[in-house]
């Protein structure tokens, strides 16, 4: 199983489920495999919990990782994550925050900053704001 274009560093392909099936020549058999949502999760240090990244997952079936015979894609809804703001959070993260974002954006609009200054400001940690010219 893989998630092409994942924002999280991942192995190109991960074993999510398997079954050993002995077949005689020409014989076929239906096999059901289950991939639990938890099997798709990764540990997010910032959130302090396991999260599932949403996207189009590719499922491949074969005799081995080098002998893949069938592939399909399935859409998986990701977990909603609201990270807490800290002094080290950027102004951009505060602008995107679902609780305080509107207020931060309104304050920045009222400051009438140039677009270049606004771009620079979005990368700045919140804890550095009191040390900027004009903040006193």
N, C-alpha and C positions, 0 to 999 in steps of 0.2 A: 504494500500500500504506500502511496506517496501523495504529496501535495505540491504539485509544480508551482513555483513562484511563492513558496511559503516565506513569510516575513521572519520566521524563526529558523535558526540553523538546524537542519535535519539531515539524516542520512538520505541518500537519493531514493532508497527503497527500504521499507521496514516489514518484517514478518509480523502480521497481525493475527493470523489464524492458520492452522494446517490440519490435515487429516492424512493418514496413511491408508491407501486403498489398494488392495491387490486385485488385479484384473487379469483375466485370461485373454489371449489374443482375440480381438474383435468384440470383446465384452465391454459394455458401458454401464455406468451406475451413477445415480444422482447423489451428490454429496452436498450437505448444507453446512456452511461455516458461519459462525457468528463473530462479528467484530463489535465489541462493546464501545460505547462512547469513551469510556476511560482509556481504552487502548489508543485513542487519538490524542490524548492530552499531553501537555508538556508543563514543566514547572516554571511558573513565572515568578521570578524573584521580586519584582516590583509589587505584584499583587499579593504575593505570599500564599499562592494556592495553585492547584492544577487547573489549566485552562485548555479548552479545545479551540483551535484556530479554525474559523470558518473558511469555506472555499470548496472547490471541486476536487475531490480526492480521486485518484486513479487506483483502481483495484485490478491486480493482475493475478492470473491463475496459471500454474504450470507444474511441470515435474520437478523443476528446480529454479533457482534465480536466473539461470542461464538458458533455461528451456521454457520460456513463457509462451502459453498457447492461446489464452483468452484475456482480453482486457475490457474493462468497463469503467465508467465514471459515475460518481454519485456526489450530489451536493450535500454538504454538511453545514448546518447553522452553527456559528461560533458562539462562544460565551460572551455576554456583555461584561465589559470590564470598566469600572470607574476607579482609576487610581487616585489615592489620596494626594493632595497637594502638600508639598514639603517646602522648606526654604530653598532646597536645591532644585525644585521644579522650575521649568522655564516659564517665561511670560507667555509663550505660545501655548504651553500646556494649560496654563490658567485660562487663556482665551478660549480653549476648546473644552474646558471642564463644564459638565452639564449643570452644575449648581451656580458657580460664580462666573462662568464665562461671559454671560451677557453684561454683567456689571463691569468686568475688566475691559471688554470691547468698548462699552460706552465711555469709560474713563479715557481710554486711548483716543477715541474719536474726538472727545472734548479737548484733548491736549493739542490737536491739530498738528501732529507730527508729520514730517515729510515721509514719503513711502520708503526711502532708504533707511531712515532712522527707525521706522517701524519694523522693517525686516531685521535690522540688527537687534532691536529690542526683544523680538520674539525668541531669540536664542539665549537671552540673558537670564541667569537664575534670579528668582524672586528676591533672594537675600541680598542681591547687589543693588537693587533699586534705590535704597536710601542714600547710596553713595554717588548717585548721578547728579550732574549739574542741574540746578533748578528744582531739586526734590526737597530742599530744606525749607 
